[in-house]
Amino acid sequence: MTNMPYFDRTTAPAPGGPLLVALHGTGGDEHQFFDMARTLMPGAGVISPRGDVLEGHAARFFRRTAEGVYDMDDLARATAKMAGYVHGFKSKYPGAPVFGFGYSNGANILAATLFAHPGVFDRAALLHPLVPWRPAPVDLAGTDILVTAGRRDPIGPWPMTQALLGTLRHMGAHVTTEIHDGGHELRQTEFDRLGAWLRAKTPAASLATGGTP
């Protein structure tokens, strides 16, 4: 039932710590990035939900009809659910900044939430995203966003990633990149950049020159 609460793994933040939402890719689950998130950002409260849609036996956050072809009605449902889910933790830990990162399908639901509900996340890292729709203009000024990608990624084609980077910048986001010459795989350079970006006090100021779009 897609309207039921997410299965998840969570841990409370240390006093004064942020919340870190970790979103898996297709076929992953709430365990995929949970331990890594705790290592990347010690002291953060980690929130790791499992996608509530099954594609065969693979968990996802929203339905699609083909590779890169999304069920937009279900994406809208999933986006509203994700925003409400995160707001629940914001209410539980008022004042805690909220960071998020997602890989592949997790990056896509994170991007959709950024566009539909700006302000839910203070920082968001999109690892190999694919945004094939044209989002309505929103104000992302003050939001720090990291995008990682592979120039030969067959699932998230580089031209579409370039278009997404332009969209995010046009909406006022502070964008940092980490780009490699491979495909859809996550590389150590991406994890290294993600950890440094998450821990930086002001990612936009200290890391915005990193990477090559």
C-alpha positions in Angstrom: 0.0 0.0 0.0 1.8 3.2 -1.2 -0.1 5.4 1.3 1.3 3.5 4.3 4.3 4.9 6.2 7.7 4.0 4.9 9.7 1.2 6.4 12.8 3.0 7.6 15.9 3.0 9.8 16.5 6.2 11.8 18.8 7.5 14.5 18.4 10.7 16.6 20.9 13.5 16.0 23.4 14.5 18.6 22.6 17.8 20.4 22.8 20.5 17.8 23.3 18.0 15.0 21.5 18.1 11.6 19.1 15.6 10.1 20.5 13.6 7.1 18.0 11.9 4.8 19.6 9.0 2.8 17.6 7.8 -0.3 18.5 4.5 -2.0 18.5 3.7 -5.7 16.3 1.2 -7.5 16.6 -2.2 -5.8 18.1 -0.8 -2.6 16.5 -0.4 0.8 16.7 1.4 4.1 20.0 -0.3 4.8 21.8 0.7 1.6 23.3 4.0 2.8 22.4 4.0 6.5 25.8 3.0 7.9 27.6 5.1 5.3 25.6 8.2 6.2 26.5 7.8 9.8 30.2 7.6 8.8 30.0 10.5 6.4 28.4 12.8 8.9 29.0 11.8 12.6 26.5 13.4 14.9 23.7 13.7 12.3 20.4 12.0 12.8 20.1 9.6 9.9 16.7 9.0 8.2 16.7 6.2 5.7 13.3 5.2 4.2 12.6 2.3 1.9 10.8 3.2 -1.3 7.2 2.1 -1.2 6.8 1.0 -4.8 8.0 -2.4 -6.2 9.2 -2.9 -9.7 9.4 -6.7 -9.8 11.2 -7.2 -6.5 13.1 -3.9 -6.7 12.0 -1.1 -4.3 11.6 2.4 -5.8 10.1 5.7 -4.6 7.7 6.1 -7.5 6.5 4.2 -10.5 7.8 4.4 -14.1 6.5 2.9 -17.3 9.9 2.5 -19.0 13.5 3.5 -18.4 13.4 7.2 -18.0 9.7 7.5 -18.5 8.0 8.3 -15.2 4.4 7.9 -14.1 4.0 11.6 -13.3 0.8 11.1 -11.2 2.7 8.7 -9.0 5.7 10.9 -8.9 3.4 13.7 -7.5 2.0 11.3 -4.9 5.5 10.2 -3.9 6.8 13.7 -3.7 4.0 14.9 -1.4 4.6 11.8 0.7 8.3 12.4 1.0 7.8 16.1 1.9 5.3 15.1 4.6 7.7 12.4 5.9 10.6 14.8 6.2 8.4 17.5 7.8 7.5 15.0 10.5 11.1 14.8 11.5 11.5 18.6 11.3 8.7 18.9 13.8 10.3 16.3 16.1 13.7 18.1 15.9 12.8 21.8 15.5 15.7 23.9 14.5 17.8 21.1 13.1 19.0 21.7 9.5 17.9 19.0 7.1 20.4 17.6 4.5 19.6 14.9 2.0 21.3 12.7 -0.5 20.0 10.2 -2.9 21.4 7.9 -5.6 19.6 7.3 -9.0 15.9 6.8 -8.1 16.7 8.3 -4.7 18.2 11.4 -6.4 15.1 11.7 -8.6 12.6 11.8 -5.7 14.9 14.2 -3.9 15.0 16.5 -6.9 11.2 16.3 -7.3 10.8 17.2 -3.6 13.2 20.2 -4.0 11.2 21.5 -6.9 7.7 20.9 -5.5 8.5 21.8 -1.8 11.5 24.2 -1.7 12.6 24.8 1.8 12.2 21.2 3.0 15.9 20.5 2.5 18.7 23.0 3.4 21.2 21.0 1.4 20.7 18.2 -1.2 23.1 15.9 -3.0 21.8 14.4 -6.2 24.0 11.4 -7.2 23.4 10.4 -10.8 20.0 12.0 -11.1 17.6 11.9 -14.1 15.1 14.7 -14.4 13.3 14.2 -17.7 10.5 16.6 -17.0 10.6 20.4 -17.0 10.0 21.6 -13.4 8.0 24.8 -12.8 10.2 27.7 -11.7 10.8 27.9 -7.9 13.1 29.9 -5.7 16.0 27.8 -4.5 18.1 30.7 -3.4 20.1 29.7 -0.3 19.8 26.0 -1.0 23.2 24.2 -1.4 23.1 21.4 -4.0 25.7 18.9 -5.0 25.3 17.0 -8.3 27.5 14.0 -9.1 27.4 12.3 -12.5 29.2 10.2 -15.1 29.7 11.6 -18.6 29.0 8.2 -20.1 26.1 7.3 -17.9 23.5 5.5 -20.0 20.7 5.9 -17.4 21.3 9.6 -16.6 22.6 10.9 -19.9 25.1 13.7 -19.5 23.2 16.3 -21.7 20.2 15.9 -19.3 22.5 16.4 -16.3 23.9 19.5 -17.9 20.3 20.8 -18.4 19.5 20.0 -14.8 22.6 22.0 -13.6 21.4 24.9 -15.6 17.9 24.7 -14.2 19.2 24.6 -10.6 21.5 27.5 -11.1 18.7 29.5 -12.9 16.6 28.9 -9.8 19.3 30.4 -7.6 20.7 27.3 -6.0 24.4 27.2 -5.0 25.6 24.2 -7.1 28.7 22.1 -6.6 29.6 19.2 -9.0 31.7 16.1 -9.0 31.8 14.6 -12.5 33.7 11.6 -13.7 34.2 10.0 -17.2 32.4 6.7 -16.3 28.8 5.5 -16.3 26.1 5.1 -13.6 28.4 3.6 -11.0 29.3 5.5 -7.9 33.0 6.2 -7.5 35.1 6.9 -4.5 35.7 10.4 -5.6 31.9 11.0 -5.3 31.8 9.6 -1.8 34.8 11.7 -0.8 33.2 14.9 -2.2 29.9 14.1 -0.6 31.4 13.7 2.8 33.4 16.9 2.5 30.4 18.8 1.2 28.1 17.5 4.0 30.6 18.4 6.7 31.5 21.9 5.3 30.0 24.7 7.3 29.3 26.7 4.1 29.5 24.3 1.2 28.6 27.0 -1.4 31.5 29.2 -0.3 34.1 26.5 0.3 33.4 23.9 -2.4 31.6 25.7 -5.2 34.8 25.7 -7.3 35.1 21.9 -7.2 34.2 19.7 -10.1 33.8 20.4 -13.7 30.2 20.8 -15.1 
